[in-house]
């Protein structure tokens, strides 16, 4: 949490130096419209992320069960980790530097720069540096997600939408279905995993349908949103 406070302090210094502005340009002050957007896009992201595990269940016959070692503190710690990591990343990649980029080079170029940086960052956070195939997959997956997050800020000039999308996707993967390196959370895969034979089409449909839905549905919804002016 201290790191986020430091980020906010540095962000304030940067925007004050750039245009004698303040942190209102991040759109963090709550309003009825922002809370409504947050709730709506959170639900959409949760639905898209949940599709991953629904397809795994029906195509690969994978099942989950309540974590035998479940405790409320474990899930709360996992949820807090997701929130902190999302806030950290959003303040870096969709914060005041992204706002300045929009002003300097325009929205489209700023979104491209932000999403490329977001994809490269995940080479290191996912620890895939040196594995060319994994680096390519990670860059495409997280870079395209970065496009959606950046577009969410650029369209609303508020971090509510990108934070909602980011948390919604991560909370399902990391906390609800324990599909990350933060440990066993709410549900865990039933062991032993079933051995099934599926077609290449079914495999790739299972892998890529959820993320394609996430990109396309949210991109379309954001395109339909009325463009907001910066605070």
mmCIF file of the C-alpha atoms, coordinates in Angstrom:
data_MODEL
# 
_entry.id   MODEL 
# 
loop_
_atom_site.group_PDB 
_atom_site.id 
_atom_site.type_symbol 
_atom_site.label_atom_id 
_atom_site.label_alt_id 
_atom_site.label_comp_id 
_atom_site.label_asym_id 
_atom_site.label_entity_id 
_atom_site.label_seq_id 
_atom_site.pdbx_PDB_ins_code 
_atom_site.Cartn_x 
_atom_site.Cartn_y 
_atom_site.Cartn_z 
_atom_site.occupancy 
_atom_site.B_iso_or_equiv 
_atom_site.pdbx_formal_charge 
_atom_site.auth_seq_id 
_atom_site.auth_comp_id 
_atom_site.auth_asym_id 
_atom_site.auth_atom_id 
_atom_site.pdbx_PDB_model_num 
ATOM 1   C CA . UNK A 1 1   ? 0.000   0.000   0.000   1.00 0.00 ? 1   UNK A CA 1 
ATOM 2   C CA . UNK A 1 2   ? 2.903   2.338   0.733   1.00 0.00 ? 2   UNK A CA 1 
ATOM 3   C CA . UNK A 1 3   ? 4.083   1.826   -2.838  1.00 0.00 ? 3   UNK A CA 1 
ATOM 4   C CA . UNK A 1 4   ? 0.721   2.996   -4.208  1.00 0.00 ? 4   UNK A CA 1 
ATOM 5   C CA . UNK A 1 5   ? 0.822   6.081   -1.985  1.00 0.00 ? 5   UNK A CA 1 
ATOM 6   C CA . UNK A 1 6   ? 4.305   6.823   -3.329  1.00 0.00 ? 6   UNK A CA 1 
ATOM 7   C CA . UNK A 1 7   ? 3.005   6.335   -6.892  1.00 0.00 ? 7   UNK A CA 1 
ATOM 8   C CA . UNK A 1 8   ? 0.219   8.834   -6.244  1.00 0.00 ? 8   UNK A CA 1 
ATOM 9   C CA . UNK A 1 9   ? 2.696   11.319  -4.810  1.00 0.00 ? 9   UNK A CA 1 
ATOM 10  C CA . UNK A 1 10  ? 5.015   11.017  -7.817  1.00 0.00 ? 10  UNK A CA 1 
ATOM 11  C CA . UNK A 1 11  ? 2.012   11.232  -10.159 1.00 0.00 ? 11  UNK A CA 1 
ATOM 12  C CA . UNK A 1 12  ? 0.907   14.464  -8.506  1.00 0.00 ? 12  UNK A CA 1 
ATOM 13  C CA . UNK A 1 13  ? 4.391   15.955  -8.872  1.00 0.00 ? 13  UNK A CA 1 
ATOM 14  C CA . UNK A 1 14  ? 4.530   15.013  -12.572 1.00 0.00 ? 14  UNK A CA 1 
ATOM 15  C CA . UNK A 1 15  ? 1.128   16.436  -13.480 1.00 0.00 ? 15  UNK A CA 1 
ATOM 16  C CA . UNK A 1 16  ? 1.774   19.584  -11.438 1.00 0.00 ? 16  UNK A CA 1 
ATOM 17  C CA . UNK A 1 17  ? 5.078   20.073  -13.271 1.00 0.00 ? 17  UNK A CA 1 
ATOM 18  C CA . UNK A 1 18  ? 3.483   19.370  -16.664 1.00 0.00 ? 18  UNK A CA 1 
ATOM 19  C CA . UNK A 1 19  ? 0.432   21.619  -16.483 1.00 0.00 ? 19  UNK A CA 1 
ATOM 20  C CA . UNK A 1 20  ? 0.043   22.779  -12.876 1.00 0.00 ? 20  UNK A CA 1 
ATOM 21  C CA . UNK A 1 21  ? -2.692  20.144  -12.615 1.00 0.00 ? 21  UNK A CA 1 
ATOM 22  C CA . UNK A 1 22  ? -3.612  17.633  -9.932  1.00 0.00 ? 22  UNK A CA 1 
ATOM 23  C CA . UNK A 1 23  ? -4.742  14.039  -9.584  1.00 0.00 ? 23  UNK A CA 1 
ATOM 24  C CA . UNK A 1 24  ? -8.277  14.800  -10.730 1.00 0.00 ? 24  UNK A CA 1 
ATOM 25  C CA . UNK A 1 25  ? -7.061  13.943  -14.236 1.00 0.00 ? 25  UNK A CA 1 
ATOM 26  C CA . UNK A 1 26  ? -7.047  10.284  -13.098 1.00 0.00 ? 26  UNK A CA 1 
ATOM 27  C CA . UNK A 1 27  ? -10.796 10.493  -12.551 1.00 0.00 ? 27  UNK A CA 1 
ATOM 28  C CA . UNK A 1 28  ? -10.635 8.821   -9.151  1.00 0.00 ? 28  UNK A CA 1 
ATOM 29  C CA . UNK A 1 29  ? -13.288 10.920  -7.427  1.00 0.00 ? 29  UNK A CA 1 
ATOM 30  C CA . UNK A 1 30  ? -16.498 8.859   -7.311  1.00 0.00 ? 30  UNK A CA 1 
ATOM 31  C CA . UNK A 1 31  ? -19.571 9.918   -9.221  1.00 0.00 ? 31  UNK A CA 1 
ATOM 32  C CA . UNK A 1 32  ? -22.790 8.145   -10.129 1.00 0.00 ? 32  UNK A CA 1 
ATOM 33  C CA . UNK A 1 33  ? -21.635 7.619   -13.719 1.00 0.00 ? 33  UNK A CA 1 
ATOM 34  C CA . UNK A 1 34  ? -18.193 6.334   -12.741 1.00 0.00 ? 34  UNK A CA 1 
ATOM 35  C CA . UNK A 1 35  ? -19.574 3.891   -10.183 1.00 0.00 ? 35  UNK A CA 1 
ATOM 36  C CA . UNK A 1 36  ? -22.128 2.680   -12.729 1.00 0.00 ? 36  UNK A CA 1 
ATOM 37  C CA . UNK A 1 37  ? -19.402 2.147   -15.336 1.00 0.00 ? 37  UNK A CA 1 
ATOM 38  C CA . UNK A 1 38  ? -17.215 0.376   -12.788 1.00 0.00 ? 38  UNK A CA 1 
ATOM 39  C CA . UNK A 1 39  ? -19.980 -2.043  -11.785 1.00 0.00 ? 39  UNK A CA 1 
ATOM 40  C CA . UNK A 1 40  ? -21.014 -2.760  -15.370 1.00 0.00 ? 40  UNK A CA 1 
ATOM 41  C CA . UNK A 1 41  ? -17.533 -3.426  -16.753 1.00 0.00 ? 41  UNK A CA 1 
ATOM 42  C CA . UNK A 1 42  ? -16.596 -5.457  -13.674 1.00 0.00 ? 42  UNK A CA 1 
ATOM 43  C CA . UNK A 1 43  ? -19.517 -7.801  -14.363 1.00 0.00 ? 43  UNK A CA 1 
ATOM 44  C CA . UNK A 1 44  ? -18.590 -8.088  -18.054 1.00 0.00 ? 44  UNK A CA 1 
ATOM 45  C CA . UNK A 1 45  ? -14.956 -8.886  -17.217 1.00 0.00 ? 45  UNK A CA 1 
ATOM 46  C CA . UNK A 1 46  ? -15.974 -11.498 -14.631 1.00 0.00 ? 46  UNK A CA 1 
ATOM 47  C CA . UNK A 1 47  ? -18.290 -13.144 -17.175 1.00 0.00 ? 47  UNK A CA 1 
ATOM 48  C CA . UNK A 1 48  ? -15.574 -13.275 -19.866 1.00 0.00 ? 48  UNK A CA 1 
ATOM 49  C CA . UNK A 1 49  ? -12.992 -14.619 -17.437 1.00 0.00 ? 49  UNK A CA 1 
ATOM 50  C CA . UNK A 1 50  ? -15.420 -17.250 -16.101 1.00 0.00 ? 50  UNK A CA 1 
ATOM 51  C CA . UNK A 1 51  ? -15.928 -18.497 -19.656 1.00 0.00 ? 51  UNK A CA 1 
ATOM 52  C CA . UNK A 1 52  ? -12.355 -19.844 -19.517 1.00 0.00 ? 52  UNK A CA 1 
ATOM 53  C CA . UNK A 1 53  ? -13.253 -22.322 -16.804 1.00 0.00 ? 53  UNK A CA 1 
ATOM 54  C CA . UNK A 1 54  ? -16.692 -23.121 -18.197 1.00 0.00 ? 54  UNK A CA 1 
ATOM 55  C CA . UNK A 1 55  ? -15.086 -24.205 -21.482 1.00 0.00 ? 55  UNK A CA 1 
ATOM 56  C CA . UNK A 1 56  ? -12.420 -26.197 -19.653 1.00 0.00 ? 56  UNK A CA 1 
ATOM 57  C CA . UNK A 1 57  ? -15.186 -28.018 -17.812 1.00 0.00 ? 57  UNK A CA 1 
ATOM 58  C CA . UNK A 1 58  ? -17.236 -28.913 -20.890 1.00 0.00 ? 58  UNK A CA 1 
ATOM 59  C CA . UNK A 1 59  ? -14.388 -29.522 -23.355 1.00 0.00 ? 59  UNK A CA 1 
ATOM 60  C CA . UNK A 1 60  ? -11.560 -30.871 -21.184 1.00 0.00 ? 60  UNK A CA 1 
ATOM 61  C CA . UNK A 1 61  ? -13.837 -32.282 -18.436 1.00 0.00 ? 61  UNK A CA 1 
ATOM 62  C CA . UNK A 1 62  ? -11.887 -30.377 -15.801 1.00 0.00 ? 62  UNK A CA 1 
ATOM 63  C CA . UNK A 1 63  ? -13.622 -29.871 -12.469 1.00 0.00 ? 63  UNK A CA 1 
ATOM 64  C CA . UNK A 1 64  ? -12.992 -27.753 -9.383  1.00 0.00 ? 64  UNK A CA 1 
ATOM 65  C CA . UNK A 1 65  ? -13.751 -28.184 -5.724  1.00 0.00 ? 65  UNK A CA 1 
ATOM 66  C CA . UNK A 1 66  ? -13.685 -25.940 -2.699  1.00 0.00 ? 66  UNK A CA 1 
ATOM 67  C CA . UNK A 1 67  ? -10.138 -25.639 -1.426  1.00 0.00 ? 67  UNK A CA 1 
ATOM 68  C CA . UNK A 1 68  ? -9.843  -28.110 1.500   1.00 0.00 ? 68  UNK A CA 1 
ATOM 69  C CA . UNK A 1 69  ? -7.505  -25.623 3.167   1.00 0.00 ? 69  UNK A CA 1 
ATOM 70  C CA . UNK A 1 70  ? -9.884  -22.734 2.556   1.00 0.00 ? 70  UNK A CA 1 
ATOM 71  C CA . UNK A 1 71  ? -9.875  -19.877 5.019   1.00 0.00 ? 71  UNK A CA 1 
ATOM 72  C CA . UNK A 1 72  ? -11.405 -16.443 4.804   1.00 0.00 ? 72  UNK A CA 1 
ATOM 73  C CA . UNK A 1 73  ? -8.052  -14.804 5.492   1.00 0.00 ? 73  UNK A CA 1 
ATOM 74  C CA . UNK A 1 74  ? -6.460  -16.640 2.534   1.00 0.00 ? 74  UNK A CA 1 
ATOM 75  C CA . UNK A 1 75  ? -9.096  -15.388 0.093   1.00 0.00 ? 75  UNK A CA 1 
ATOM 76  C CA . UNK A 1 76  ? -9.015  -11.868 1.540   1.00 0.00 ? 76  UNK A CA 1 
ATOM 77  C CA . UNK A 1 77  ? -5.229  -11.799 1.214   1.00 0.00 ? 77  UNK A CA 1 
ATOM 78  C CA . UNK A 1 78  ? -5.502  -13.011 -2.366  1.00 0.00 ? 78  UNK A CA 1 
ATOM 79  C CA . UNK A 1 79  ? -8.146  -10.408 -3.181  1.00 0.00 ? 79  UNK A CA 1 
ATOM 80  C CA . UNK A 1 80  ? -6.067  -7.657  -1.628  1.00 0.00 ? 80  UNK A CA 1 
ATOM 81  C CA . UNK A 1 81  ? -3.062  -8.811  -3.654  1.00 0.00 ? 81  UNK A CA 1 
ATOM 82  C CA . UNK A 1 82  ? -5.123  -8.550  -6.862  1.00 0.00 ? 82  UNK A CA 1 
ATOM 83  C CA . UNK A 1 83  ? -6.368  -5.074  -5.964  1.00 0.00 ? 83  UNK A CA 1 
ATOM 84  C CA . UNK A 1 84  ? -2.876  -3.806  -5.093  1.00 0.00 ? 84  UNK A CA 1 
ATOM 85  C CA . UNK A 1 85  ? -1.289  -5.261  -8.221  1.00 0.00 ? 85  UNK A CA 1 
ATOM 86  C CA . UNK A 1 86  ? -4.023  -3.821  -10.444 1.00 0.00 ? 86  UNK A CA 1 
ATOM 87  C CA . UNK A 1 87  ? -3.747  -0.366  -8.893  1.00 0.00 ? 87  UNK A CA 1 
ATOM 88  C CA . UNK A 1 88  ? 0.045   -0.490  -9.233  1.00 0.00 ? 88  UNK A CA 1 
ATOM 89  C CA . UNK A 1 89  ? -0.149  -1.384  -12.926 1.00 0.00 ? 89  UNK A CA 1 
ATOM 90  C CA . UNK A 1 90  ? -2.946  1.040   -13.764 1.00 0.00 ? 90  UNK A CA 1 
ATOM 91  C CA . UNK A 1 91  ? -1.146  3.979   -12.156 1.00 0.00 ? 91  UNK A CA 1 
ATOM 92  C CA . UNK A 1 92  ? 1.959   3.166   -14.207 1.00 0.00 ? 92  UNK A CA 1 
ATOM 93  C CA . UNK A 1 93  ? 0.451   2.339   -17.598 1.00 0.00 ? 93  UNK A CA 1 
ATOM 94  C CA . UNK A 1 94  ? -2.828  4.302   -17.571 1.00 0.00 ? 94  UNK A CA 1 
ATOM 95  C CA . UNK A 1 95  ? -1.892  7.048   -15.131 1.00 0.00 ? 95  UNK A CA 1 
ATOM 96  C CA . UNK A 1 96  ? -0.491  10.549  -15.560 1.00 0.00 ? 96  UNK A CA 1 
ATOM 97  C CA . UNK A 1 97  ? 2.174   9.451   -18.058 1.00 0.00 ? 97  UNK A CA 1 
ATOM 98  C CA . UNK A 1 98  ? -0.528  8.023   -20.295 1.00 0.00 ? 98  UNK A CA 1 
ATOM 99  C CA . UNK A 1 99  ? -2.563  11.233  -19.895 1.00 0.00 ? 99  UNK A CA 1 
ATOM 100 C CA . UNK A 1 100 ? 0.475   13.267  -20.966 1.00 0.00 ? 100 UNK A CA 1 
ATOM 101 C CA . UNK A 1 101 ? 1.053   10.941  -23.924 1.00 0.00 ? 101 UNK A CA 1 
ATOM 102 C CA . UNK A 1 102 ? -2.529  11.529  -25.076 1.00 0.00 ? 102 UNK A CA 1 
ATOM 103 C CA . UNK A 1 103 ? -1.933  15.270  -24.938 1.00 0.00 ? 103 UNK A CA 1 
ATOM 104 C CA . UNK A 1 104 ? 1.425   15.039  -26.708 1.00 0.00 ? 104 UNK A CA 1 
ATOM 105 C CA . UNK A 1 105 ? 0.940   12.444  -29.454 1.00 0.00 ? 105 UNK A CA 1 
ATOM 106 C CA . UNK A 1 106 ? -2.798  11.775  -29.595 1.00 0.00 ? 106 UNK A CA 1 
ATOM 107 C CA . UNK A 1 107 ? -5.027  9.002   -28.304 1.00 0.00 ? 107 UNK A CA 1 
ATOM 108 C CA . UNK A 1 108 ? -4.242  6.284   -30.862 1.00 0.00 ? 108 UNK A CA 1 
ATOM 109 C CA . UNK A 1 109 ? -0.466  6.573   -30.565 1.00 0.00 ? 109 UNK A CA 1 
ATOM 110 C CA . UNK A 1 110 ? -0.677  6.858   -26.794 1.00 0.00 ? 110 UNK A CA 1 
ATOM 111 C CA . UNK A 1 111 ? -2.770  3.680   -26.589 1.00 0.00 ? 111 UNK A CA 1 
ATOM 112 C CA . UNK A 1 112 ? -0.230  1.841   -28.773 1.00 0.00 ? 112 UNK A CA 1 
ATOM 113 C CA . UNK A 1 113 ? 2.744   2.980   -26.681 1.00 0.00 ? 113 UNK A CA 1 
ATOM 114 C CA . UNK A 1 114 ? 0.987   2.122   -23.414 1.00 0.00 ? 114 UNK A CA 1 
ATOM 115 C CA . UNK A 1 115 ? -0.111  -1.332  -24.577 1.00 0.00 ? 115 UNK A CA 1 
ATOM 116 C CA . UNK A 1 116 ? 3.354   -2.206  -25.943 1.00 0.00 ? 116 UNK A CA 1 
ATOM 117 C CA . UNK A 1 117 ? 4.932   -1.216  -22.623 1.00 0.00 ? 117 UNK A CA 1 
ATOM 118 C CA . UNK A 1 118 ? 2.275   -3.236  -20.788 1.00 0.00 ? 118 UNK A CA 1 
ATOM 119 C CA . UNK A 1 119 ? 3.042   -6.325  -22.864 1.00 0.00 ? 119 UNK A CA 1 
ATOM 120 C CA . UNK A 1 120 ? 6.807   -6.019  -22.359 1.00 0.00 ? 120 UNK A CA 1 
ATOM 121 C CA . UNK A 1 121 ? 6.338   -5.510  -18.613 1.00 0.00 ? 121 UNK A CA 1 
ATOM 122 C CA . UNK A 1 122 ? 4.610   -8.888  -18.387 1.00 0.00 ? 122 UNK A CA 1 
ATOM 123 C CA . UNK A 1 123 ? 7.636   -10.672 -19.832 1.00 0.00 ? 123 UNK A CA 1 
ATOM 124 C CA . UNK A 1 124 ? 9.225   -10.001 -16.474 1.00 0.00 ? 124 UNK A CA 1 
ATOM 125 C CA . UNK A 1 125 ? 6.209   -10.174 -14.146 1.00 0.00 ? 125 UNK A CA 1 
ATOM 126 C CA . UNK A 1 126 ? 5.262   -13.559 -15.702 1.00 0.00 ? 126 UNK A CA 1 
ATOM 127 C CA . UNK A 1 127 ? 8.932   -14.624 -15.716 1.00 0.00 ? 127 UNK A CA 1 
ATOM 128 C CA . UNK A 1 128 ? 8.930   -15.739 -19.372 1.00 0.00 ? 128 UNK A CA 1 
ATOM 129 C CA . UNK A 1 129 ? 11.998  -13.782 -20.492 1.00 0.00 ? 129 UNK A CA 1 
ATOM 130 C CA . UNK A 1 130 ? 14.158  -15.958 -22.733 1.00 0.00 ? 130 UNK A CA 1 
ATOM 131 C CA . UNK A 1 131 ? 11.373  -18.296 -23.889 1.00 0.00 ? 131 UNK A CA 1 
ATOM 132 C CA . UNK A 1 132 ? 10.544  -16.885 -27.319 1.00 0.00 ? 132 UNK A CA 1 
ATOM 133 C CA . UNK A 1 133 ? 7.191   -18.635 -27.794 1.00 0.00 ? 133 UNK A CA 1 
ATOM 134 C CA . UNK A 1 134 ? 5.933   -17.737 -24.310 1.00 0.00 ? 134 UNK A CA 1 
ATOM 135 C CA . UNK A 1 135 ? 7.178   -14.171 -24.741 1.00 0.00 ? 135 UNK A CA 1 
ATOM 136 C CA . UNK A 1 136 ? 5.170   -13.835 -27.960 1.00 0.00 ? 136 UNK A CA 1 
ATOM 137 C CA . UNK A 1 137 ? 1.993   -15.265 -26.408 1.00 0.00 ? 137 UNK A CA 1 
ATOM 138 C CA . UNK A 1 138 ? 2.387   -13.124 -23.288 1.00 0.00 ? 138 UNK A CA 1 
ATOM 139 C CA . UNK A 1 139 ? 3.033   -9.980  -25.314 1.00 0.00 ? 139 UNK A CA 1 
ATOM 140 C CA . UNK A 1 140 ? -0.016  -10.502 -27.534 1.00 0.00 ? 140 UNK A CA 1 
ATOM 141 C CA . UNK A 1 141 ? -2.366  -11.460 -24.698 1.00 0.00 ? 141 UNK A CA 1 
ATOM 142 C CA . UNK A 1 142 ? -1.378  -8.744  -22.232 1.00 0.00 ? 142 UNK A CA 1 
ATOM 143 C CA . UNK A 1 143 ? -0.655  -6.139  -24.917 1.00 0.00 ? 143 UNK A CA 1 
ATOM 144 C CA . UNK A 1 144 ? -4.172  -6.507  -26.361 1.00 0.00 ? 144 UNK A CA 1 
ATOM 145 C CA . UNK A 1 145 ? -5.611  -6.348  -22.850 1.00 0.00 ? 145 UNK A CA 1 
ATOM 146 C CA . UNK A 1 146 ? -3.559  -3.172  -22.411 1.00 0.00 ? 146 UNK A CA 1 
ATOM 147 C CA . UNK A 1 147 ? -5.254  -1.726  -25.499 1.00 0.00 ? 147 UNK A CA 1 
ATOM 148 C CA . UNK A 1 148 ? -8.671  -2.287  -23.896 1.00 0.00 ? 148 UNK A CA 1 
ATOM 149 C CA . UNK A 1 149 ? -7.581  -0.845  -20.541 1.00 0.00 ? 149 UNK A CA 1 
ATOM 150 C CA . UNK A 1 150 ? -5.965  2.190   -22.178 1.00 0.00 ? 150 UNK A CA 1 
ATOM 151 C CA . UNK A 1 151 ? -8.984  2.760   -24.412 1.00 0.00 ? 151 UNK A CA 1 
ATOM 152 C CA . UNK A 1 152 ? -11.162 2.617   -21.287 1.00 0.00 ? 152 UNK A CA 1 
ATOM 153 C CA . UNK A 1 153 ? -9.227  5.486   -19.742 1.00 0.00 ? 153 UNK A CA 1 
ATOM 154 C CA . UNK A 1 154 ? -8.962  7.459   -22.981 1.00 0.00 ? 154 UNK A CA 1 
ATOM 155 C CA . UNK A 1 155 ? -12.719 7.235   -23.524 1.00 0.00 ? 155 UNK A CA 1 
ATOM 156 C CA . UNK A 1 156 ? -13.716 8.207   -19.980 1.00 0.00 ? 156 UNK A CA 1 
ATOM 157 C CA . UNK A 1 157 ? -10.624 10.011  -18.611 1.00 0.00 ? 157 UNK A CA 1 
ATOM 158 C CA . UNK A 1 158 ? -11.117 7.936   -15.476 1.00 0.00 ? 158 UNK A CA 1 
ATOM 159 C CA . UNK A 1 159 ? -9.378  4.863   -14.100 1.00 0.00 ? 159 UNK A CA 1 
ATOM 160 C CA . UNK A 1 160 ? -12.688 3.346   -12.977 1.00 0.00 ? 160 UNK A CA 1 
ATOM 161 C CA . UNK A 1 161 ? -13.241 1.412   -16.219 1.00 0.00 ? 161 UNK A CA 1 
ATOM 162 C CA . UNK A 1 162 ? -9.708  -0.024  -16.667 1.00 0.00 ? 162 UNK A CA 1 
ATOM 163 C CA . UNK A 1 163 ? -9.530  -0.919  -12.975 1.00 0.00 ? 163 UNK A CA 1 
ATOM 164 C CA . UNK A 1 164 ? -12.911 -2.705  -13.177 1.00 0.00 ? 164 UNK A CA 1 
ATOM 165 C CA . UNK A 1 165 ? -11.881 -4.668  -16.275 1.00 0.00 ? 165 UNK A CA 1 
ATOM 166 C CA . UNK A 1 166 ? -8.480  -5.533  -14.847 1.00 0.00 ? 166 UNK A CA 1 
ATOM 167 C CA . UNK A 1 167 ? -9.785  -6.628  -11.446 1.00 0.00 ? 167 UNK A CA 1 
ATOM 168 C CA . UNK A 1 168 ? -12.703 -8.550  -12.939 1.00 0.00 ? 168 UNK A CA 1 
ATOM 169 C CA . UNK A 1 169 ? -10.453 -10.678 -15.142 1.00 0.00 ? 169 UNK A CA 1 
ATOM 170 C CA . UNK A 1 170 ? -7.755  -11.232 -12.510 1.00 0.00 ? 170 UNK A CA 1 
ATOM 171 C CA . UNK A 1 171 ? -10.037 -11.975 -9.563  1.00 0.00 ? 171 UNK A CA 1 
ATOM 172 C CA . UNK A 1 172 ? -11.674 -14.906 -11.366 1.00 0.00 ? 172 UNK A CA 1 
ATOM 173 C CA . UNK A 1 173 ? -8.374  -16.390 -12.544 1.00 0.00 ? 173 UNK A CA 1 
ATOM 174 C CA . UNK A 1 174 ? -6.285  -15.771 -9.468  1.00 0.00 ? 174 UNK A CA 1 
ATOM 175 C CA . UNK A 1 175 ? -8.662  -15.937 -6.507  1.00 0.00 ? 175 UNK A CA 1 
ATOM 176 C CA . UNK A 1 176 ? -11.791 -17.845 -7.500  1.00 0.00 ? 176 UNK A CA 1 
ATOM 177 C CA . UNK A 1 177 ? -10.089 -20.594 -9.560  1.00 0.00 ? 177 UNK A CA 1 
ATOM 178 C CA . UNK A 1 178 ? -6.517  -20.418 -8.208  1.00 0.00 ? 178 UNK A CA 1 
ATOM 179 C CA . UNK A 1 179 ? -5.043  -20.145 -11.714 1.00 0.00 ? 179 UNK A CA 1 
ATOM 180 C CA . UNK A 1 180 ? -1.913  -18.192 -10.771 1.00 0.00 ? 180 UNK A CA 1 
ATOM 181 C CA . UNK A 1 181 ? 1.240   -18.285 -8.693  1.00 0.00 ? 181 UNK A CA 1 
ATOM 182 C CA . UNK A 1 182 ? -0.310  -16.735 -5.560  1.00 0.00 ? 182 UNK A CA 1 
ATOM 183 C CA . UNK A 1 183 ? -1.337  -20.146 -4.273  1.00 0.00 ? 183 UNK A CA 1 
ATOM 184 C CA . UNK A 1 184 ? -4.526  -22.127 -3.704  1.00 0.00 ? 184 UNK A CA 1 
ATOM 185 C CA . UNK A 1 185 ? -7.441  -19.803 -3.116  1.00 0.00 ? 185 UNK A CA 1 
ATOM 186 C CA . UNK A 1 186 ? -11.218 -20.443 -3.239  1.00 0.00 ? 186 UNK A CA 1 
ATOM 187 C CA . UNK A 1 187 ? -11.586 -23.334 -5.715  1.00 0.00 ? 187 UNK A CA 1 
ATOM 188 C CA . UNK A 1 188 ? -8.859  -25.761 -6.786  1.00 0.00 ? 188 UNK A CA 1 
ATOM 189 C CA . UNK A 1 189 ? -8.752  -28.334 -9.620  1.00 0.00 ? 189 UNK A CA 1 
ATOM 190 C CA . UNK A 1 190 ? -9.979  -31.810 -8.744  1.00 0.00 ? 190 UNK A CA 1 
ATOM 191 C CA . UNK A 1 191 ? -7.080  -34.267 -8.817  1.00 0.00 ? 191 UNK A CA 1 
ATOM 192 C CA . UNK A 1 192 ? -6.214  -36.339 -10.708 1.00 0.00 ? 192 UNK A CA 1 
ATOM 193 C CA . UNK A 1 193 ? -7.091  -34.322 -13.797 1.00 0.00 ? 193 UNK A CA 1 
ATOM 194 C CA . UNK A 1 194 ? -8.996  -36.337 -16.418 1.00 0.00 ? 194 UNK A CA 1 
ATOM 195 C CA . UNK A 1 195 ? -7.082  -37.447 -19.508 1.00 0.00 ? 195 UNK A CA 1 
ATOM 196 C CA . UNK A 1 196 ? -9.111  -36.582 -22.607 1.00 0.00 ? 196 UNK A CA 1 
ATOM 197 C CA . UNK A 1 197 ? -8.419  -36.369 -26.328 1.00 0.00 ? 197 UNK A CA 1 
ATOM 198 C CA . UNK A 1 198 ? -9.772  -33.308 -28.089 1.00 0.00 ? 198 UNK A CA 1 
ATOM 199 C CA . UNK A 1 199 ? -9.311  -31.825 -31.539 1.00 0.00 ? 199 UNK A CA 1 
ATOM 200 C CA . UNK A 1 200 ? -6.980  -28.925 -32.253 1.00 0.00 ? 200 UNK A CA 1 
ATOM 201 C CA . UNK A 1 201 ? -10.048 -26.816 -32.991 1.00 0.00 ? 201 UNK A CA 1 
ATOM 202 C CA . UNK A 1 202 ? -11.558 -27.592 -29.572 1.00 0.00 ? 202 UNK A CA 1 
ATOM 203 C CA . UNK A 1 203 ? -8.253  -26.916 -27.845 1.00 0.00 ? 203 UNK A CA 1 
ATOM 204 C CA . UNK A 1 204 ? -7.720  -23.527 -29.447 1.00 0.00 ? 204 UNK A CA 1 
ATOM 205 C CA . UNK A 1 205 ? -11.386 -22.613 -29.005 1.00 0.00 ? 205 UNK A CA 1 
ATOM 206 C CA . UNK A 1 206 ? -11.063 -23.405 -25.300 1.00 0.00 ? 206 UNK A CA 1 
ATOM 207 C CA . UNK A 1 207 ? -7.865  -21.361 -25.005 1.00 0.00 ? 207 UNK A CA 1 
ATOM 208 C CA . UNK A 1 208 ? -8.705  -18.285 -27.055 1.00 0.00 ? 208 UNK A CA 1 
ATOM 209 C CA . UNK A 1 209 ? -12.500 -17.816 -27.004 1.00 0.00 ? 209 UNK A CA 1 
ATOM 210 C CA . UNK A 1 210 ? -12.578 -16.166 -23.541 1.00 0.00 ? 210 UNK A CA 1 
ATOM 211 C CA . UNK A 1 211 ? -9.853  -13.615 -24.336 1.00 0.00 ? 211 UNK A CA 1 
ATOM 212 C CA . UNK A 1 212 ? -11.319 -12.846 -27.765 1.00 0.00 ? 212 UNK A CA 1 
ATOM 213 C CA . UNK A 1 213 ? -14.692 -12.271 -26.113 1.00 0.00 ? 213 UNK A CA 1 
ATOM 214 C CA . UNK A 1 214 ? -13.016 -10.009 -23.566 1.00 0.00 ? 214 UNK A CA 1 
ATOM 215 C CA . UNK A 1 215 ? -11.318 -7.916  -26.271 1.00 0.00 ? 215 UNK A CA 1 
ATOM 216 C CA . UNK A 1 216 ? -14.249 -7.724  -28.690 1.00 0.00 ? 216 UNK A CA 1 
ATOM 217 C CA . UNK A 1 217 ? -17.137 -7.234  -26.254 1.00 0.00 ? 217 UNK A CA 1 
ATOM 218 C CA . UNK A 1 218 ? -15.385 -4.620  -24.140 1.00 0.00 ? 218 UNK A CA 1 
ATOM 219 C CA . UNK A 1 219 ? -13.943 -2.878  -27.189 1.00 0.00 ? 219 UNK A CA 1 
ATOM 220 C CA . UNK A 1 220 ? -17.438 -2.593  -28.649 1.00 0.00 ? 220 UNK A CA 1 
ATOM 221 C CA . UNK A 1 221 ? -18.944 -1.409  -25.367 1.00 0.00 ? 221 UNK A CA 1 
ATOM 222 C CA . UNK A 1 222 ? -16.233 1.220   -24.943 1.00 0.00 ? 222 UNK A CA 1 
ATOM 223 C CA . UNK A 1 223 ? -16.677 2.373   -28.539 1.00 0.00 ? 223 UNK A CA 1 
ATOM 224 C CA . UNK A 1 224 ? -20.350 3.019   -27.752 1.00 0.00 ? 224 UNK A CA 1 
ATOM 225 C CA . UNK A 1 225 ? -19.563 5.014   -24.604 1.00 0.00 ? 225 UNK A CA 1 
ATOM 226 C CA . UNK A 1 226 ? -19.865 8.755   -24.856 1.00 0.00 ? 226 UNK A CA 1 
ATOM 227 C CA . UNK A 1 227 ? -16.420 10.361  -24.858 1.00 0.00 ? 227 UNK A CA 1 
ATOM 228 C CA . UNK A 1 228 ? -15.722 12.265  -21.642 1.00 0.00 ? 228 UNK A CA 1 
ATOM 229 C CA . UNK A 1 229 ? -13.566 15.345  -21.255 1.00 0.00 ? 229 UNK A CA 1 
ATOM 230 C CA . UNK A 1 230 ? -10.587 15.310  -18.861 1.00 0.00 ? 230 UNK A CA 1 
ATOM 231 C CA . UNK A 1 231 ? -11.219 16.770  -15.408 1.00 0.00 ? 231 UNK A CA 1 
# 
